[in-house]
Amino acid sequence: MRHSGALPDRLPAAPRRAGRLLGLALPGLALLGLAACDAPPEARFPISEKGAALPTPELGETARFGRVAGTSGTEGGALEADRAALAARAEALRARAADLSGPVLDPATRTRLLDARESGAAAPPP
């Protein structure tokens, strides 16, 4: 039998079935992948009342301090004032970090978990 070079009107059943399965499987796999997304464990801890009451810190620009060598005296003075303001903000952020770095577990929960570990109800840490 001689091949004319023309493509058949319909594909055999196996490639059509595979294409249909692939068309159904890809959206399902995408949904499964999205369902597996979760927040990291450290994001699941509640923020204390003291931490929630504090204002959100703002990031400041620091690139200007690298240009001090090429500035005139007036601009250098302004940069020094900016440097002092930035140092004050950094100290305020350090104080805020110290306020937020309290214990993760309240004493009652910590005692309950330690008791569970000692009684064998919970496995010891790795």
TAQUILIN-V845450 format. One line per field, one symbol per residue. phi: phi as a letter, one per 40 degrees, with the letter a starting at -180 (. if undefined). A space follows every 50 residues. Layout:
phi->???
//
This chain:
phi->.cccgccccbcccccccccccccccccccccccccccaccdccccccccc cccccccbcbcbccccccccbccccccccccccccccccccccccccccc ccccbcdccccccccccccgcbcccc
//
